[in-house]
Amino acid sequence: MELQSSADILVRWQGTPIEQVIQAQNFGYPLHPQPTPQVVIVTCMEYRYSMPVPSNYAYVICAPGGRLIGSELA
């Protein structure tokens, strides 16, 4: 799904930390440090790219291909 503006973000994500991450990554909105993590972000472990996420904003898990199969929590 291509996002042209913040108005294209799904309604169920509006007003949530997911919307904030999408706006920051796609439209340059700022993310601010938080007292506790707000979301979990799973991404590929590509060493040439590191997501610009401020302190305590998110848990960032870097896995091969961004896959978590076999990593489920009990």
mmCIF file of the N, C-alpha and C atoms, coordinates in Angstrom:
data_MODEL
# 
_entry.id   MODEL 
# 
loop_
_atom_site.group_PDB 
_atom_site.id 
_atom_site.type_symbol 
_atom_site.label_atom_id 
_atom_site.label_alt_id 
_atom_site.label_comp_id 
_atom_site.label_asym_id 
_atom_site.label_entity_id 
_atom_site.label_seq_id 
_atom_site.pdbx_PDB_ins_code 
_atom_site.Cartn_x 
_atom_site.Cartn_y 
_atom_site.Cartn_z 
_atom_site.occupancy 
_atom_site.B_iso_or_equiv 
_atom_site.pdbx_formal_charge 
_atom_site.auth_seq_id 
_atom_site.auth_comp_id 
_atom_site.auth_asym_id 
_atom_site.auth_atom_id 
_atom_site.pdbx_PDB_model_num 
ATOM 1   N N  . MET A 1 1  ? 0.845  -1.176  0.000  1.00 0.00 ? 1  MET A N  1 
ATOM 2   C CA . MET A 1 1  ? 0.000  0.000   0.000  1.00 0.00 ? 1  MET A CA 1 
ATOM 3   C C  . MET A 1 1  ? 0.895  1.244   0.000  1.00 0.00 ? 1  MET A C  1 
ATOM 4   N N  . GLU A 1 2  ? 0.727  2.071   -0.979 1.00 0.00 ? 2  GLU A N  1 
ATOM 5   C CA . GLU A 1 2  ? 1.537  3.282   -1.072 1.00 0.00 ? 2  GLU A CA 1 
ATOM 6   C C  . GLU A 1 2  ? 0.862  4.415   -0.300 1.00 0.00 ? 2  GLU A C  1 
ATOM 7   N N  . LEU A 1 3  ? 1.655  5.116   0.481  1.00 0.00 ? 3  LEU A N  1 
ATOM 8   C CA . LEU A 1 3  ? 1.140  6.243   1.266  1.00 0.00 ? 3  LEU A CA 1 
ATOM 9   C C  . LEU A 1 3  ? 1.626  7.547   0.653  1.00 0.00 ? 3  LEU A C  1 
ATOM 10  N N  . GLN A 1 4  ? 0.698  8.392   0.268  1.00 0.00 ? 4  GLN A N  1 
ATOM 11  C CA . GLN A 1 4  ? 1.045  9.694   -0.291 1.00 0.00 ? 4  GLN A CA 1 
ATOM 12  C C  . GLN A 1 4  ? 1.047  10.783  0.776  1.00 0.00 ? 4  GLN A C  1 
ATOM 13  N N  . SER A 1 5  ? 0.245  10.568  1.843  1.00 0.00 ? 5  SER A N  1 
ATOM 14  C CA . SER A 1 5  ? 0.149  11.554  2.928  1.00 0.00 ? 5  SER A CA 1 
ATOM 15  C C  . SER A 1 5  ? -0.320 10.850  4.191  1.00 0.00 ? 5  SER A C  1 
ATOM 16  N N  . SER A 1 6  ? -0.328 11.564  5.291  1.00 0.00 ? 6  SER A N  1 
ATOM 17  C CA . SER A 1 6  ? -0.800 11.012  6.564  1.00 0.00 ? 6  SER A CA 1 
ATOM 18  C C  . SER A 1 6  ? -2.261 10.574  6.476  1.00 0.00 ? 6  SER A C  1 
ATOM 19  N N  . ALA A 1 7  ? -3.017 11.177  5.590  1.00 0.00 ? 7  ALA A N  1 
ATOM 20  C CA . ALA A 1 7  ? -4.437 10.823  5.435  1.00 0.00 ? 7  ALA A CA 1 
ATOM 21  C C  . ALA A 1 7  ? -4.608 9.394   4.909  1.00 0.00 ? 7  ALA A C  1 
ATOM 22  N N  . ASP A 1 8  ? -3.556 8.809   4.318  1.00 0.00 ? 8  ASP A N  1 
ATOM 23  C CA . ASP A 1 8  ? -3.627 7.452   3.778  1.00 0.00 ? 8  ASP A CA 1 
ATOM 24  C C  . ASP A 1 8  ? -3.390 6.366   4.836  1.00 0.00 ? 8  ASP A C  1 
ATOM 25  N N  . ILE A 1 9  ? -3.011 6.753   6.039  1.00 0.00 ? 9  ILE A N  1 
ATOM 26  C CA . ILE A 1 9  ? -2.758 5.777   7.102  1.00 0.00 ? 9  ILE A CA 1 
ATOM 27  C C  . ILE A 1 9  ? -4.090 5.172   7.541  1.00 0.00 ? 9  ILE A C  1 
ATOM 28  N N  . LEU A 1 10 ? -4.093 3.848   7.708  1.00 0.00 ? 10 LEU A N  1 
ATOM 29  C CA . LEU A 1 10 ? -5.325 3.158   8.090  1.00 0.00 ? 10 LEU A CA 1 
ATOM 30  C C  . LEU A 1 10 ? -5.946 3.762   9.346  1.00 0.00 ? 10 LEU A C  1 
ATOM 31  N N  . VAL A 1 11 ? -7.254 3.826   9.377  1.00 0.00 ? 11 VAL A N  1 
ATOM 32  C CA . VAL A 1 11 ? -7.978 4.432   10.497 1.00 0.00 ? 11 VAL A CA 1 
ATOM 33  C C  . VAL A 1 11 ? -7.615 3.753   11.815 1.00 0.00 ? 11 VAL A C  1 
ATOM 34  N N  . ARG A 1 12 ? -7.486 2.422   11.803 1.00 0.00 ? 12 ARG A N  1 
ATOM 35  C CA . ARG A 1 12 ? -7.202 1.712   13.059 1.00 0.00 ? 12 ARG A CA 1 
ATOM 36  C C  . ARG A 1 12 ? -5.818 2.047   13.612 1.00 0.00 ? 12 ARG A C  1 
ATOM 37  N N  . TRP A 1 13 ? -4.919 2.597   12.805 1.00 0.00 ? 13 TRP A N  1 
ATOM 38  C CA . TRP A 1 13 ? -3.593 2.984   13.275 1.00 0.00 ? 13 TRP A CA 1 
ATOM 39  C C  . TRP A 1 13 ? -3.513 4.460   13.660 1.00 0.00 ? 13 TRP A C  1 
ATOM 40  N N  . GLN A 1 14 ? -4.511 5.249   13.302 1.00 0.00 ? 14 GLN A N  1 
ATOM 41  C CA . GLN A 1 14 ? -4.470 6.681   13.603 1.00 0.00 ? 14 GLN A CA 1 
ATOM 42  C C  . GLN A 1 14 ? -4.558 6.900   15.114 1.00 0.00 ? 14 GLN A C  1 
ATOM 43  N N  . GLY A 1 15 ? -3.728 7.821   15.592 1.00 0.00 ? 15 GLY A N  1 
ATOM 44  C CA . GLY A 1 15 ? -3.706 8.130   17.016 1.00 0.00 ? 15 GLY A CA 1 
ATOM 45  C C  . GLY A 1 15 ? -2.913 7.123   17.839 1.00 0.00 ? 15 GLY A C  1 
ATOM 46  N N  . THR A 1 16 ? -2.145 6.259   17.167 1.00 0.00 ? 16 THR A N  1 
ATOM 47  C CA . THR A 1 16 ? -1.354 5.246   17.866 1.00 0.00 ? 16 THR A CA 1 
ATOM 48  C C  . THR A 1 16 ? 0.136  5.455   17.590 1.00 0.00 ? 16 THR A C  1 
ATOM 49  N N  . PRO A 1 17 ? 1.007  4.768   18.345 1.00 0.00 ? 17 PRO A N  1 
ATOM 50  C CA . PRO A 1 17 ? 2.441  4.851   18.046 1.00 0.00 ? 17 PRO A CA 1 
ATOM 51  C C  . PRO A 1 17 ? 2.787  4.348   16.651 1.00 0.00 ? 17 PRO A C  1 
ATOM 52  N N  . ILE A 1 18 ? 1.978  3.440   16.095 1.00 0.00 ? 18 ILE A N  1 
ATOM 53  C CA . ILE A 1 18 ? 2.223  2.962   14.732 1.00 0.00 ? 18 ILE A CA 1 
ATOM 54  C C  . ILE A 1 18 ? 2.104  4.119   13.742 1.00 0.00 ? 18 ILE A C  1 
ATOM 55  N N  . GLU A 1 19 ? 1.094  4.946   13.916 1.00 0.00 ? 19 GLU A N  1 
ATOM 56  C CA . GLU A 1 19 ? 0.941  6.122   13.043 1.00 0.00 ? 19 GLU A CA 1 
ATOM 57  C C  . GLU A 1 19 ? 2.160  7.031   13.165 1.00 0.00 ? 19 GLU A C  1 
ATOM 58  N N  . GLN A 1 20 ? 2.655  7.216   14.368 1.00 0.00 ? 20 GLN A N  1 
ATOM 59  C CA . GLN A 1 20 ? 3.805  8.093   14.575 1.00 0.00 ? 20 GLN A CA 1 
ATOM 60  C C  . GLN A 1 20 ? 5.052  7.560   13.867 1.00 0.00 ? 20 GLN A C  1 
ATOM 61  N N  . VAL A 1 21 ? 5.269  6.233   13.929 1.00 0.00 ? 21 VAL A N  1 
ATOM 62  C CA . VAL A 1 21 ? 6.424  5.636   13.247 1.00 0.00 ? 21 VAL A CA 1 
ATOM 63  C C  . VAL A 1 21 ? 6.280  5.795   11.737 1.00 0.00 ? 21 VAL A C  1 
ATOM 64  N N  . ILE A 1 22 ? 5.091  5.544   11.198 1.00 0.00 ? 22 ILE A N  1 
ATOM 65  C CA . ILE A 1 22 ? 4.864  5.692   9.761  1.00 0.00 ? 22 ILE A CA 1 
ATOM 66  C C  . ILE A 1 22 ? 5.106  7.134   9.331  1.00 0.00 ? 22 ILE A C  1 
ATOM 67  N N  . GLN A 1 23 ? 4.590  8.092   10.091 1.00 0.00 ? 23 GLN A N  1 
ATOM 68  C CA . GLN A 1 23 ? 4.785  9.498   9.744  1.00 0.00 ? 23 GLN A CA 1 
ATOM 69  C C  . GLN A 1 23 ? 6.263  9.880   9.794  1.00 0.00 ? 23 GLN A C  1 
ATOM 70  N N  . ALA A 1 24 ? 6.985  9.350   10.777 1.00 0.00 ? 24 ALA A N  1 
ATOM 71  C CA . ALA A 1 24 ? 8.412  9.668   10.897 1.00 0.00 ? 24 ALA A CA 1 
ATOM 72  C C  . ALA A 1 24 ? 9.202  9.077   9.737  1.00 0.00 ? 24 ALA A C  1 
ATOM 73  N N  . GLN A 1 25 ? 8.935  7.821   9.388  1.00 0.00 ? 25 GLN A N  1 
ATOM 74  C CA . GLN A 1 25 ? 9.691  7.145   8.337  1.00 0.00 ? 25 GLN A CA 1 
ATOM 75  C C  . GLN A 1 25 ? 9.331  7.645   6.939  1.00 0.00 ? 25 GLN A C  1 
ATOM 76  N N  . ASN A 1 26 ? 8.052  7.962   6.723  1.00 0.00 ? 26 ASN A N  1 
ATOM 77  C CA . ASN A 1 26 ? 7.605  8.318   5.367  1.00 0.00 ? 26 ASN A CA 1 
ATOM 78  C C  . ASN A 1 26 ? 7.513  9.815   5.109  1.00 0.00 ? 26 ASN A C  1 
ATOM 79  N N  . PHE A 1 27 ? 7.257  10.598  6.142  1.00 0.00 ? 27 PHE A N  1 
ATOM 80  C CA . PHE A 1 27 ? 6.978  12.012  5.919  1.00 0.00 ? 27 PHE A CA 1 
ATOM 81  C C  . PHE A 1 27 ? 7.863  12.962  6.728  1.00 0.00 ? 27 PHE A C  1 
ATOM 82  N N  . GLY A 1 28 ? 8.858  12.421  7.455  1.00 0.00 ? 28 GLY A N  1 
ATOM 83  C CA . GLY A 1 28 ? 9.804  13.276  8.166  1.00 0.00 ? 28 GLY A CA 1 
ATOM 84  C C  . GLY A 1 28 ? 9.324  13.867  9.475  1.00 0.00 ? 28 GLY A C  1 
ATOM 85  N N  . TYR A 1 29 ? 8.226  13.360  10.018 1.00 0.00 ? 29 TYR A N  1 
ATOM 86  C CA . TYR A 1 29 ? 7.760  13.853  11.316 1.00 0.00 ? 29 TYR A CA 1 
ATOM 87  C C  . TYR A 1 29 ? 8.759  13.428  12.393 1.00 0.00 ? 29 TYR A C  1 
ATOM 88  N N  . PRO A 1 30 ? 8.891  14.201  13.474 1.00 0.00 ? 30 PRO A N  1 
ATOM 89  C CA . PRO A 1 30 ? 9.836  13.813  14.527 1.00 0.00 ? 30 PRO A CA 1 
ATOM 90  C C  . PRO A 1 30 ? 9.248  12.740  15.454 1.00 0.00 ? 30 PRO A C  1 
ATOM 91  N N  . LEU A 1 31 ? 10.116 11.880  15.952 1.00 0.00 ? 31 LEU A N  1 
ATOM 92  C CA . LEU A 1 31 ? 9.764  10.960  17.032 1.00 0.00 ? 31 LEU A CA 1 
ATOM 93  C C  . LEU A 1 31 ? 10.516 11.443  18.260 1.00 0.00 ? 31 LEU A C  1 
ATOM 94  N N  . HIS A 1 32 ? 9.891  11.383  19.406 1.00 0.00 ? 32 HIS A N  1 
ATOM 95  C CA . HIS A 1 32 ? 10.510 11.880  20.625 1.00 0.00 ? 32 HIS A CA 1 
ATOM 96  C C  . HIS A 1 32 ? 10.776 10.742  21.596 1.00 0.00 ? 32 HIS A C  1 
ATOM 97  N N  . PRO A 1 33 ? 11.869 10.830  22.364 1.00 0.00 ? 33 PRO A N  1 
ATOM 98  C CA . PRO A 1 33 ? 12.145 9.804   23.365 1.00 0.00 ? 33 PRO A CA 1 
ATOM 99  C C  . PRO A 1 33 ? 10.941 9.633   24.301 1.00 0.00 ? 33 PRO A C  1 
ATOM 100 N N  . GLN A 1 34 ? 10.754 8.410   24.768 1.00 0.00 ? 34 GLN A N  1 
ATOM 101 C CA . GLN A 1 34 ? 9.625  8.087   25.641 1.00 0.00 ? 34 GLN A CA 1 
ATOM 102 C C  . GLN A 1 34 ? 10.150 7.442   26.923 1.00 0.00 ? 34 GLN A C  1 
ATOM 103 N N  . PRO A 1 35 ? 9.374  7.498   27.999 1.00 0.00 ? 35 PRO A N  1 
ATOM 104 C CA . PRO A 1 35 ? 9.820  6.842   29.238 1.00 0.00 ? 35 PRO A CA 1 
ATOM 105 C C  . PRO A 1 35 ? 9.820  5.318   29.120 1.00 0.00 ? 35 PRO A C  1 
ATOM 106 N N  . THR A 1 36 ? 8.949  4.769   28.285 1.00 0.00 ? 36 THR A N  1 
ATOM 107 C CA . THR A 1 36 ? 8.894  3.321   28.051 1.00 0.00 ? 36 THR A CA 1 
ATOM 108 C C  . THR A 1 36 ? 8.640  3.078   26.570 1.00 0.00 ? 36 THR A C  1 
ATOM 109 N N  . PRO A 1 37 ? 9.084  1.925   26.038 1.00 0.00 ? 37 PRO A N  1 
ATOM 110 C CA . PRO A 1 37 ? 8.847  1.624   24.625 1.00 0.00 ? 37 PRO A CA 1 
ATOM 111 C C  . PRO A 1 37 ? 7.362  1.603   24.292 1.00 0.00 ? 37 PRO A C  1 
ATOM 112 N N  . GLN A 1 38 ? 7.036  2.108   23.104 1.00 0.00 ? 38 GLN A N  1 
ATOM 113 C CA . GLN A 1 38 ? 5.654  2.208   22.652 1.00 0.00 ? 38 GLN A CA 1 
ATOM 114 C C  . GLN A 1 38 ? 5.255  1.099   21.685 1.00 0.00 ? 38 GLN A C  1 
ATOM 115 N N  . VAL A 1 39 ? 6.226  0.590   20.913 1.00 0.00 ? 39 VAL A N  1 
ATOM 116 C CA . VAL A 1 39 ? 5.962  -0.414  19.883 1.00 0.00 ? 39 VAL A CA 1 
ATOM 117 C C  . VAL A 1 39 ? 7.153  -1.370  19.772 1.00 0.00 ? 39 VAL A C  1 
ATOM 118 N N  . VAL A 1 40 ? 6.927  -2.475  19.066 1.00 0.00 ? 40 VAL A N  1 
ATOM 119 C CA . VAL A 1 40 ? 7.998  -3.386  18.678 1.00 0.00 ? 40 VAL A CA 1 
ATOM 120 C C  . VAL A 1 40 ? 8.138  -3.256  17.169 1.00 0.00 ? 40 VAL A C  1 
ATOM 121 N N  . ILE A 1 41 ? 9.348  -3.004  16.700 1.00 0.00 ? 41 ILE A N  1 
ATOM 122 C CA . ILE A 1 41 ? 9.618  -2.890  15.275 1.00 0.00 ? 41 ILE A CA 1 
ATOM 123 C C  . ILE A 1 41 ? 10.524 -4.055  14.890 1.00 0.00 ? 41 ILE A C  1 
ATOM 124 N N  . VAL A 1 42 ? 10.088 -4.838  13.923 1.00 0.00 ? 42 VAL A N  1 
ATOM 125 C CA . VAL A 1 42 ? 10.890 -5.954  13.425 1.00 0.00 ? 42 VAL A CA 1 
ATOM 126 C C  . VAL A 1 42 ? 11.381 -5.583  12.036 1.00 0.00 ? 42 VAL A C  1 
ATOM 127 N N  . THR A 1 43 ? 12.676 -5.693  11.844 1.00 0.00 ? 43 THR A N  1 
ATOM 128 C CA . THR A 1 43 ? 13.275 -5.304  10.581 1.00 0.00 ? 43 THR A CA 1 
ATOM 129 C C  . THR A 1 43 ? 14.365 -6.292  10.199 1.00 0.00 ? 43 THR A C  1 
ATOM 130 N N  . CYS A 1 44 ? 14.790 -6.236  8.977  1.00 0.00 ? 44 CYS A N  1 
ATOM 131 C CA . CYS A 1 44 ? 15.890 -7.073  8.520  1.00 0.00 ? 44 CYS A CA 1 
ATOM 132 C C  . CYS A 1 44 ? 17.174 -6.628  9.217  1.00 0.00 ? 44 CYS A C  1 
ATOM 133 N N  . MET A 1 45 ? 18.095 -7.547  9.388  1.00 0.00 ? 45 MET A N  1 
ATOM 134 C CA . MET A 1 45 ? 19.339 -7.219  10.082 1.00 0.00 ? 45 MET A CA 1 
ATOM 135 C C  . MET A 1 45 ? 20.382 -6.582  9.161  1.00 0.00 ? 45 MET A C  1 
ATOM 136 N N  . GLU A 1 46 ? 19.939 -5.962  8.093  1.00 0.00 ? 46 GLU A N  1 
ATOM 137 C CA . GLU A 1 46 ? 20.824 -5.283  7.137  1.00 0.00 ? 46 GLU A CA 1 
ATOM 138 C C  . GLU A 1 46 ? 21.699 -4.284  7.891  1.00 0.00 ? 46 GLU A C  1 
ATOM 139 N N  . TYR A 1 47 ? 22.998 -4.506  7.877  1.00 0.00 ? 47 TYR A N  1 
ATOM 140 C CA . TYR A 1 47 ? 23.925 -3.671  8.653  1.00 0.00 ? 47 TYR A CA 1 
ATOM 141 C C  . TYR A 1 47 ? 24.096 -2.268  8.085  1.00 0.00 ? 47 TYR A C  1 
ATOM 142 N N  . ARG A 1 48 ? 23.716 -2.045  6.847  1.00 0.00 ? 48 ARG A N  1 
ATOM 143 C CA . ARG A 1 48 ? 23.907 -0.722  6.244  1.00 0.00 ? 48 ARG A CA 1 
ATOM 144 C C  . ARG A 1 48 ? 22.805 0.259   6.597  1.00 0.00 ? 48 ARG A C  1 
ATOM 145 N N  . TYR A 1 49 ? 21.776 -0.226  7.261  1.00 0.00 ? 49 TYR A N  1 
ATOM 146 C CA . TYR A 1 49 ? 20.659 0.659   7.612  1.00 0.00 ? 49 TYR A CA 1 
ATOM 147 C C  . TYR A 1 49 ? 20.280 0.450   9.072  1.00 0.00 ? 49 TYR A C  1 
ATOM 148 N N  . SER A 1 50 ? 20.139 1.530   9.773  1.00 0.00 ? 50 SER A N  1 
ATOM 149 C CA . SER A 1 50 ? 19.685 1.493   11.161 1.00 0.00 ? 50 SER A CA 1 
ATOM 150 C C  . SER A 1 50 ? 18.518 2.471   11.281 1.00 0.00 ? 50 SER A C  1 
ATOM 151 N N  . MET A 1 51 ? 17.396 1.984   11.772 1.00 0.00 ? 51 MET A N  1 
ATOM 152 C CA . MET A 1 51 ? 16.225 2.865   11.881 1.00 0.00 ? 51 MET A CA 1 
ATOM 153 C C  . MET A 1 51 ? 16.494 3.999   12.856 1.00 0.00 ? 51 MET A C  1 
ATOM 154 N N  . PRO A 1 52 ? 16.183 5.222   12.472 1.00 0.00 ? 52 PRO A N  1 
ATOM 155 C CA . PRO A 1 52 ? 16.368 6.368   13.372 1.00 0.00 ? 52 PRO A CA 1 
ATOM 156 C C  . PRO A 1 52 ? 15.223 6.449   14.388 1.00 0.00 ? 52 PRO A C  1 
ATOM 157 N N  . VAL A 1 53 ? 15.342 5.677   15.449 1.00 0.00 ? 53 VAL A N  1 
ATOM 158 C CA . VAL A 1 53 ? 14.308 5.633   16.483 1.00 0.00 ? 53 VAL A CA 1 
ATOM 159 C C  . VAL A 1 53 ? 14.932 6.153   17.779 1.00 0.00 ? 53 VAL A C  1 
ATOM 160 N N  . PRO A 1 54 ? 14.327 7.144   18.447 1.00 0.00 ? 54 PRO A N  1 
ATOM 161 C CA . PRO A 1 54 ? 14.912 7.697   19.660 1.00 0.00 ? 54 PRO A CA 1 
ATOM 162 C C  . PRO A 1 54 ? 14.880 6.713   20.835 1.00 0.00 ? 54 PRO A C  1 
ATOM 163 N N  . SER A 1 55 ? 15.638 7.046   21.856 1.00 0.00 ? 55 SER A N  1 
ATOM 164 C CA . SER A 1 55 ? 15.737 6.216   23.057 1.00 0.00 ? 55 SER A CA 1 
ATOM 165 C C  . SER A 1 55 ? 14.374 5.847   23.614 1.00 0.00 ? 55 SER A C  1 
ATOM 166 N N  . ASN A 1 56 ? 14.231 4.577   23.941 1.00 0.00 ? 56 ASN A N  1 
ATOM 167 C CA . ASN A 1 56 ? 13.026 4.046   24.580 1.00 0.00 ? 56 ASN A CA 1 
ATOM 168 C C  . ASN A 1 56 ? 11.752 4.199   23.769 1.00 0.00 ? 56 ASN A C  1 
ATOM 169 N N  . TYR A 1 57 ? 11.819 4.611   22.511 1.00 0.00 ? 57 TYR A N  1 
ATOM 170 C CA . TYR A 1 57 ? 10.579 4.733   21.741 1.00 0.00 ? 57 TYR A CA 1 
ATOM 171 C C  . TYR A 1 57 ? 10.048 3.370   21.343 1.00 0.00 ? 57 TYR A C  1 
ATOM 172 N N  . ALA A 1 58 ? 10.957 2.455   20.981 1.00 0.00 ? 58 ALA A N  1 
ATOM 173 C CA . ALA A 1 58 ? 10.531 1.146   20.491 1.00 0.00 ? 58 ALA A CA 1 
ATOM 174 C C  . ALA A 1 58 ? 11.580 0.097   20.799 1.00 0.00 ? 58 ALA A C  1 
ATOM 175 N N  . TYR A 1 59 ? 11.113 -1.126  20.912 1.00 0.00 ? 59 TYR A N  1 
ATOM 176 C CA . TYR A 1 59 ? 12.024 -2.262  20.871 1.00 0.00 ? 59 TYR A CA 1 
ATOM 177 C C  . TYR A 1 59 ? 12.248 -2.517  19.388 1.00 0.00 ? 59 TYR A C  1 
ATOM 178 N N  . VAL A 1 60 ? 13.511 -2.585  18.957 1.00 0.00 ? 60 VAL A N  1 
ATOM 179 C CA . VAL A 1 60 ? 13.811 -2.853  17.556 1.00 0.00 ? 60 VAL A CA 1 
ATOM 180 C C  . VAL A 1 60 ? 14.511 -4.201  17.490 1.00 0.00 ? 60 VAL A C  1 
ATOM 181 N N  . ILE A 1 61 ? 13.885 -5.141  16.788 1.00 0.00 ? 61 ILE A N  1 
ATOM 182 C CA . ILE A 1 61 ? 14.435 -6.482  16.634 1.00 0.00 ? 61 ILE A CA 1 
ATOM 183 C C  . ILE A 1 61 ? 14.916 -6.620  15.198 1.00 0.00 ? 61 ILE A C  1 
ATOM 184 N N  . CYS A 1 62 ? 16.199 -6.886  15.040 1.00 0.00 ? 62 CYS A N  1 
ATOM 185 C CA . CYS A 1 62 ? 16.780 -7.067  13.716 1.00 0.00 ? 62 CYS A CA 1 
ATOM 186 C C  . CYS A 1 62 ? 17.006 -8.554  13.500 1.00 0.00 ? 62 CYS A C  1 
ATOM 187 N N  . ALA A 1 63 ? 16.268 -9.141  12.592 1.00 0.00 ? 63 ALA A N  1 
ATOM 188 C CA . ALA A 1 63 ? 16.341 -10.572 12.332 1.00 0.00 ? 63 ALA A CA 1 
ATOM 189 C C  . ALA A 1 63 ? 16.581 -10.797 10.844 1.00 0.00 ? 63 ALA A C  1 
ATOM 190 N N  . PRO A 1 64 ? 17.190 -11.935 10.481 1.00 0.00 ? 64 PRO A N  1 
ATOM 191 C CA . PRO A 1 64 ? 17.403 -12.218 9.065  1.00 0.00 ? 64 PRO A CA 1 
ATOM 192 C C  . PRO A 1 64 ? 16.092 -12.146 8.284  1.00 0.00 ? 64 PRO A C  1 
ATOM 193 N N  . GLY A 1 65 ? 16.028 -11.268 7.331  1.00 0.00 ? 65 GLY A N  1 
ATOM 194 C CA . GLY A 1 65 ? 14.821 -11.111 6.524  1.00 0.00 ? 65 GLY A CA 1 
ATOM 195 C C  . GLY A 1 65 ? 13.638 -10.544 7.287  1.00 0.00 ? 65 GLY A C  1 
ATOM 196 N N  . GLY A 1 66 ? 13.849 -10.075 8.518  1.00 0.00 ? 66 GLY A N  1 
ATOM 197 C CA . GLY A 1 66 ? 12.746 -9.537  9.320  1.00 0.00 ? 66 GLY A CA 1 
ATOM 198 C C  . GLY A 1 66 ? 11.776 -10.627 9.756  1.00 0.00 ? 66 GLY A C  1 
ATOM 199 N N  . ARG A 1 67 ? 12.237 -11.877 9.780  1.00 0.00 ? 67 ARG A N  1 
ATOM 200 C CA . ARG A 1 67 ? 11.365 -13.011 10.118 1.00 0.00 ? 67 ARG A CA 1 
ATOM 201 C C  . ARG A 1 67 ? 11.500 -13.346 11.602 1.00 0.00 ? 67 ARG A C  1 
ATOM 202 N N  . LEU A 1 68 ? 10.382 -13.653 12.212 1.00 0.00 ? 68 LEU A N  1 
ATOM 203 C CA . LEU A 1 68 ? 10.377 -14.047 13.615 1.00 0.00 ? 68 LEU A CA 1 
ATOM 204 C C  . LEU A 1 68 ? 9.841  -15.454 13.837 1.00 0.00 ? 68 LEU A C  1 
ATOM 205 N N  . ILE A 1 69 ? 9.612  -16.199 12.776 1.00 0.00 ? 69 ILE A N  1 
ATOM 206 C CA . ILE A 1 69 ? 9.076  -17.546 12.915 1.00 0.00 ? 69 ILE A CA 1 
ATOM 207 C C  . ILE A 1 69 ? 10.035 -18.358 13.789 1.00 0.00 ? 69 ILE A C  1 
ATOM 208 N N  . GLY A 1 70 ? 9.471  -18.996 14.799 1.00 0.00 ? 70 GLY A N  1 
ATOM 209 C CA . GLY A 1 70 ? 10.286 -19.749 15.746 1.00 0.00 ? 70 GLY A CA 1 
ATOM 210 C C  . GLY A 1 70 ? 10.745 -18.926 16.918 1.00 0.00 ? 70 GLY A C  1 
ATOM 211 N N  . SER A 1 71 ? 10.415 -17.627 16.932 1.00 0.00 ? 71 SER A N  1 
ATOM 212 C CA . SER A 1 71 ? 10.817 -16.740 18.016 1.00 0.00 ? 71 SER A CA 1 
ATOM 213 C C  . SER A 1 71 ? 9.637  -16.332 18.882 1.00 0.00 ? 71 SER A C  1 
ATOM 214 N N  . GLU A 1 72 ? 8.516  -17.017 18.754 1.00 0.00 ? 72 GLU A N  1 
ATOM 215 C CA . GLU A 1 72 ? 7.317  -16.635 19.473 1.00 0.00 ? 72 GLU A CA 1 
ATOM 216 C C  . GLU A 1 72 ? 7.533  -16.718 20.983 1.00 0.00 ? 72 GLU A C  1 
ATOM 217 N N  . LEU A 1 73 ? 6.911  -15.815 21.691 1.00 0.00 ? 73 LEU A N  1 
ATOM 218 C CA . LEU A 1 73 ? 6.963  -15.829 23.157 1.00 0.00 ? 73 LEU A CA 1 
ATOM 219 C C  . LEU A 1 73 ? 5.922  -16.818 23.673 1.00 0.00 ? 73 LEU A C  1 
ATOM 220 N N  . ALA A 1 74 ? 6.270  -17.469 24.749 1.00 0.00 ? 74 ALA A N  1 
ATOM 221 C CA . ALA A 1 74 ? 5.327  -18.427 25.342 1.00 0.00 ? 74 ALA A CA 1 
ATOM 222 C C  . ALA A 1 74 ? 4.228  -17.730 26.086 1.00 0.00 ? 74 ALA A C  1 
# 
